[in-house]
Amino acid sequence: MPTIGIKIYCPTQLKRGKVGDLGVCIIFDDAVPPREITLDPSELFFVLGAAKSGTTWLQKLLDCHPDILCTGEGGFHTFIDPLTSALQRYTDDLNNRQAVFGEQTFVPLEADEADDLIANFIVRRFQAALATHEGPEPRHIGNKDPDHGTNIELMARLFPQARYIHIIRDGRDRVVSAWHWLAPRRERLKAMASPKAPYFKTIHEMANDFAPKWAHYIRNIRQTAADAGLAYHELRYEDLVNRPEETFGAVLEFLGAEAGRETTASCLSEASFDRLKKKPRATDQTNTADPSRLAAPLYRNGRIGDWRHHFSEADSRRFADATDGLMDELGYH
């Protein structure tokens, strides 16, 4: 394996006008010529949406496009959360030392310096995906993760020139999908239950918990995108199912990618929901010998209105009431 050197300009440097574009230079050893990758910040994009809303399906569709590389969940925020805490502790420590010893060599971190460190980590993750990518160099590079929506204020600050794609699904169907997906893990979830990760005995308990959180997630993304002036595109899962060519074509046009009928049809065929359902899923690595711990299918049936097999009309109304009007606003009746 050749050694790899990386030179990266941070998106926050771009925001402050220090660099003309996002430069990523991957330098291999002498036996391999250098490969230079230059991206405009607007060519970066993030796919977000509440879990079990079709984010993975949309990611797979986008990744089938010849000009697009859309990576799956990279766990960015699992790393960023403790990093943010560490940066705050570092600043607090410098302030304490200043109070004790007086003048210090190092001043506390400015907010944009901390943002640079966090953004640089994400850019390096994109670089890792590019370094192993086979085929033509993609013009648009993105990442899918529901956590981008949970942390939308941070993402908007770090990548103000990126594009954001938000997929929304009927919250009741989302609950049903999550309930079935979590079924094989239910006993372990019960043992690991905490205030942040409650255990639900019934699907109705889950629905009562999910409804206000789902509503807040969607409203916060919409408000942040508007306040920050983000390039933002919203689509419905139901439209992707019922009018796939039109709906997916609009996503491609939003990214500035080729959206001709042939290209769109090819992506929809290669990453069709039925085809993805047939792909085998790996077993749960914590205990592969126990059949009860097999990983639940990531793609179950994708049906619209499946909630009617689990909830009464009264249950549906309670869910809608818990969203403080969002269900009605979105037209989910």
C-alpha positions as CSV (number, residue, x, y, z in Angstrom):
1,M,0.0,0.0,0.0
2,P,1.4,3.4,-0.9
3,T,1.6,6.1,1.7
4,I,-0.9,8.9,1.3
5,G,-0.4,12.5,2.1
6,I,-3.4,14.9,2.4
7,K,-3.7,18.6,1.9
8,I,-7.1,20.0,2.7
9,Y,-8.6,23.5,2.8
10,C,-11.4,23.7,5.3
11,P,-14.9,24.9,4.3
12,T,-14.8,27.5,7.1
13,Q,-11.7,28.9,5.5
14,L,-13.7,29.2,2.3
15,K,-16.4,31.0,4.1
16,R,-13.9,33.6,5.3
17,G,-12.5,33.9,1.8
18,K,-9.0,32.5,2.5
19,V,-9.1,30.0,-0.3
20,G,-10.8,30.1,-3.7
21,D,-12.2,26.6,-3.6
22,L,-12.1,23.3,-1.7
23,G,-8.8,21.7,-2.5
24,V,-8.1,18.1,-1.7
25,C,-4.7,16.9,-2.8
26,I,-4.0,13.1,-2.4
27,I,-0.2,12.5,-2.8
28,F,1.0,8.9,-3.2
29,D,4.5,7.7,-3.1
30,D,6.9,8.1,-6.0
31,A,5.6,5.0,-7.8
32,V,2.2,6.5,-8.2
33,P,1.6,9.9,-9.8
34,P,-0.2,12.5,-7.6
35,R,-4.0,12.8,-8.1
36,E,-5.5,16.2,-7.5
37,I,-9.2,16.5,-6.7
38,T,-10.7,20.0,-6.7
39,L,-14.3,20.5,-5.6
40,D,-16.5,23.6,-5.4
41,P,-18.1,23.7,-2.0
42,S,-21.5,23.8,-3.6
43,E,-20.8,20.3,-5.0
44,L,-20.9,18.9,-1.5
45,F,-24.4,17.8,-0.3
46,F,-26.0,16.1,2.7
47,V,-29.0,13.9,2.7
48,L,-31.1,14.1,5.9
49,G,-34.4,12.9,7.3
50,A,-35.8,11.2,10.3
51,A,-34.6,7.6,10.6
52,K,-36.8,5.1,8.7
53,S,-38.0,7.8,6.3
54,G,-36.3,6.5,3.2
55,T,-32.9,8.2,3.6
56,T,-31.0,5.0,2.8
57,W,-33.0,4.3,-0.3
58,L,-32.5,7.9,-1.5
59,Q,-28.8,7.5,-0.8
60,K,-28.6,4.3,-2.9
61,L,-30.5,6.0,-5.7
62,L,-28.1,9.0,-5.8
63,D,-25.0,6.7,-5.6
64,C,-26.1,5.0,-8.8
65,H,-25.7,8.2,-10.7
66,P,-22.4,8.3,-12.7
67,D,-21.6,11.8,-11.6
68,I,-22.5,11.3,-7.9
69,L,-20.8,9.7,-4.9
70,C,-23.2,9.5,-2.0
71,T,-21.8,7.7,1.0
72,G,-23.7,6.0,3.8
73,E,-23.8,6.9,7.4
74,G,-20.2,7.7,8.4
75,G,-20.9,8.4,12.1
76,F,-19.5,11.9,11.9
77,H,-21.5,13.1,14.8
78,T,-20.4,10.2,17.0
79,F,-16.9,11.7,16.7
80,I,-17.9,15.4,16.7
81,D,-19.9,15.4,19.9
82,P,-16.9,14.4,22.2
83,L,-14.6,16.6,20.1
84,T,-16.9,19.6,20.7
85,S,-16.8,18.8,24.5
86,A,-13.0,18.5,24.3
87,L,-12.6,21.8,22.6
88,Q,-14.7,23.5,25.2
89,R,-12.6,21.8,28.0
90,Y,-9.4,23.0,26.3
91,T,-10.7,26.6,26.2
92,D,-11.9,26.4,29.8
93,D,-8.4,25.1,30.8
94,L,-6.6,27.9,29.0
95,N,-8.9,30.5,30.7
96,N,-8.2,28.9,34.1
97,R,-4.4,29.0,33.5
98,Q,-4.6,32.6,32.4
99,A,-6.4,33.4,35.7
100,V,-3.7,31.7,37.7
101,F,-0.5,32.6,35.8
102,G,-1.4,35.7,33.9
103,E,-0.2,36.2,30.3
104,Q,-0.1,32.9,28.4
105,T,1.4,32.0,25.0
106,F,-1.8,30.4,23.8
107,V,-5.1,32.3,23.7
108,P,-8.4,30.5,23.9
109,L,-9.8,29.1,20.7
110,E,-12.0,31.3,18.7
111,A,-15.3,29.8,17.6
112,D,-14.3,29.6,14.0
113,E,-11.1,27.8,14.9
114,A,-13.1,25.1,16.6
115,D,-15.3,24.9,13.6
116,D,-12.3,24.5,11.3
117,L,-11.2,21.5,13.3
118,I,-14.6,19.9,13.1
119,A,-15.1,20.7,9.4
120,N,-11.6,19.4,8.6
121,F,-12.5,16.0,10.1
122,I,-15.7,15.8,7.9
123,V,-13.7,16.8,4.8
124,R,-11.1,14.2,5.5
125,R,-13.9,11.6,5.7
126,F,-15.0,12.7,2.3
127,Q,-11.4,12.4,1.1
128,A,-11.2,8.8,2.4
129,A,-14.3,7.9,0.3
130,L,-12.8,9.6,-2.7
131,A,-9.5,7.8,-2.4
132,T,-11.2,4.4,-2.6
133,H,-13.8,5.4,-5.2
134,E,-13.6,3.4,-8.4
135,G,-14.7,4.8,-11.7
136,P,-15.0,8.3,-13.1
137,E,-14.3,11.2,-10.7
138,P,-17.7,12.3,-9.3
139,R,-18.8,15.9,-9.7
140,H,-21.1,15.8,-6.6
141,I,-20.1,14.3,-3.3
142,G,-22.5,13.7,-0.5
143,N,-23.3,11.9,2.7
144,K,-26.5,10.5,4.2
145,D,-27.2,10.6,7.9
146,P,-30.3,11.4,9.9
147,D,-28.0,12.9,12.5
148,H,-27.2,15.7,10.0
149,G,-30.8,16.9,10.7
150,T,-30.4,16.6,14.4
151,N,-27.3,18.8,14.2
152,I,-28.5,21.0,11.4
153,E,-27.4,24.3,13.0
154,L,-23.8,23.0,13.2
155,M,-23.9,21.7,9.6
156,A,-25.3,25.0,8.4
157,R,-22.4,26.8,10.1
158,L,-19.7,24.4,8.9
159,F,-21.0,24.0,5.3
160,P,-23.1,27.0,4.4
161,Q,-22.4,26.5,0.6
162,A,-23.4,22.8,0.6
163,R,-26.7,21.5,-0.6
164,Y,-29.2,19.9,1.8
165,I,-31.8,17.3,0.7
166,H,-34.5,16.5,3.3
167,I,-36.8,13.5,2.8
168,I,-40.0,13.4,4.8
169,R,-42.3,10.4,5.4
170,D,-45.6,10.1,7.1
171,G,-44.7,9.9,10.8
172,R,-47.1,7.0,11.5
173,D,-45.5,4.8,8.8
174,R,-42.1,5.8,10.1
175,V,-43.1,4.4,13.6
176,V,-44.3,1.1,12.1
177,S,-41.1,0.7,10.1
178,A,-38.9,1.5,13.2
179,W,-41.0,-0.9,15.3
180,H,-40.4,-3.8,13.0
181,W,-36.8,-3.0,12.4
182,L,-36.1,-2.9,16.2
183,A,-38.0,-6.2,16.8
184,P,-35.0,-8.5,16.9
185,R,-33.2,-6.2,19.2
186,R,-36.0,-5.6,21.6
187,E,-34.7,-7.7,24.5
188,R,-31.3,-6.0,24.4
189,L,-32.9,-2.6,24.1
190,K,-34.9,-3.4,27.3
191,A,-31.7,-4.2,29.2
192,M,-30.0,-1.0,27.8
193,A,-33.0,1.3,28.4
194,S,-32.2,4.9,29.6
195,P,-34.0,8.3,29.6
196,K,-32.3,9.0,26.3
197,A,-33.1,5.6,24.9
198,P,-36.4,4.5,26.4
199,Y,-37.7,1.0,26.0
200,F,-41.2,0.7,24.5
201,K,-43.5,-2.1,25.4
202,T,-45.9,-1.4,22.6
203,I,-46.0,0.4,19.3
204,H,-48.4,2.9,20.7
205,E,-45.9,3.9,23.4
206,M,-43.3,4.3,20.7
207,A,-45.7,6.5,18.7
208,N,-46.4,8.7,21.6
209,D,-42.7,9.3,22.1
210,F,-41.8,9.7,18.4
211,A,-44.6,12.1,17.4
212,P,-43.4,15.4,19.1
213,K,-39.7,14.5,18.4
214,W,-40.5,13.9,14.7
215,A,-42.3,17.2,14.5
216,H,-39.5,19.1,16.1
217,Y,-36.9,17.5,13.9
218,I,-38.7,18.6,10.7
219,R,-39.6,22.1,11.9
220,N,-36.1,22.8,13.1
221,I,-34.5,21.7,9.8
222,R,-36.9,23.9,7.9
223,Q,-36.4,26.9,10.1
224,T,-32.6,26.6,10.2
225,A,-32.4,26.2,6.4
226,A,-34.5,29.3,5.9
227,D,-32.6,31.4,8.5
228,A,-29.2,30.3,7.1
229,G,-30.2,30.7,3.5
230,L,-29.2,27.2,2.7
231,A,-29.6,25.5,-0.7
232,Y,-32.4,23.3,0.5
233,H,-34.6,20.7,-1.2
234,E,-37.5,18.8,0.4
235,L,-39.2,15.8,-1.0
236,R,-41.8,13.3,0.3
237,Y,-41.1,9.6,0.6
238,E,-44.6,9.0,-0.8
239,D,-43.9,11.0,-3.9
240,L,-40.7,9.0,-4.5
241,V,-42.8,5.8,-4.4
242,N,-45.7,7.0,-6.5
243,R,-43.9,9.4,-8.9
244,P,-40.3,8.2,-8.9
245,E,-39.1,9.6,-12.2
246,E,-40.5,13.1,-11.5
247,T,-39.4,13.2,-7.8
248,F,-35.9,11.7,-8.2
249,G,-35.4,13.8,-11.3
250,A,-36.1,17.0,-9.3
251,V,-33.4,15.9,-6.7
252,L,-30.9,15.5,-9.5
253,E,-31.8,18.9,-11.0
254,F,-31.4,20.5,-7.5
255,L,-27.8,19.1,-7.3
256,G,-27.1,20.2,-10.9
257,A,-26.5,16.6,-12.0
258,E,-27.6,15.2,-15.3
259,A,-31.3,14.3,-15.0
260,G,-32.2,12.9,-18.4
261,R,-34.9,10.2,-18.6
262,E,-32.4,7.5,-19.4
263,T,-30.1,8.3,-16.5
264,T,-32.9,8.7,-14.0
265,A,-34.5,5.4,-15.1
266,S,-31.2,3.6,-14.8
267,C,-30.7,4.8,-11.2
268,L,-34.3,3.9,-10.3
269,S,-33.9,0.4,-11.7
270,E,-30.5,-0.3,-10.2
271,A,-31.6,0.8,-6.7
272,S,-35.3,-0.1,-6.8
273,F,-36.8,-0.8,-3.5
274,D,-37.6,-4.4,-4.5
275,R,-34.1,-5.0,-5.6
276,L,-32.6,-3.6,-2.4
277,K,-35.0,-5.8,-0.3
278,K,-33.6,-9.0,-2.0
279,K,-30.0,-8.2,-1.0
280,P,-28.8,-10.3,2.0
281,R,-28.3,-8.6,5.3
282,A,-25.4,-9.4,7.5
283,T,-26.1,-11.0,10.9
284,D,-25.8,-9.0,14.1
285,Q,-22.1,-9.3,14.9
286,T,-22.7,-9.4,18.6
287,N,-24.1,-12.9,18.5
288,T,-24.2,-14.5,15.1
289,A,-25.0,-18.0,16.6
290,D,-28.3,-16.8,18.0
291,P,-31.0,-16.7,15.2
292,S,-33.1,-14.4,17.3
293,R,-30.4,-11.8,16.9
294,L,-30.3,-11.7,13.2
295,A,-30.3,-8.2,11.8
296,A,-33.8,-7.1,10.8
297,P,-34.3,-6.2,7.1
298,L,-33.3,-2.7,6.4
299,Y,-36.0,-2.6,3.7
300,R,-39.2,-4.3,4.8
301,N,-42.0,-3.4,2.5
302,G,-42.0,0.3,2.0
303,R,-45.8,0.5,1.7
304,I,-47.6,3.8,2.1
305,G,-50.3,3.7,4.7
306,D,-49.0,0.6,6.5
307,W,-49.9,2.3,9.7
308,R,-53.5,1.4,9.2
309,H,-52.7,-2.2,10.1
310,H,-51.4,-1.0,13.5
311,F,-53.3,2.1,14.5
312,S,-56.9,3.0,14.9
313,E,-58.3,6.3,13.6
314,A,-58.2,7.5,17.3
315,D,-54.6,6.5,17.6
316,S,-53.9,8.4,14.4
317,R,-55.6,11.5,15.8
318,R,-53.6,11.3,19.0
319,F,-50.4,11.1,16.9
320,A,-51.4,14.1,14.9
321,D,-52.3,16.1,18.0
322,A,-48.9,15.4,19.4
323,T,-47.2,17.0,16.4
324,D,-49.0,20.3,17.1
325,G,-50.5,20.6,13.7
326,L,-47.5,19.4,11.5
327,M,-49.3,16.3,10.3
328,D,-52.2,18.4,9.0
329,E,-49.7,21.0,7.6
330,L,-48.0,18.2,5.6
331,G,-51.3,16.8,4.4
332,Y,-51.0,13.5,6.3
333,H,-54.6,12.6,7.2
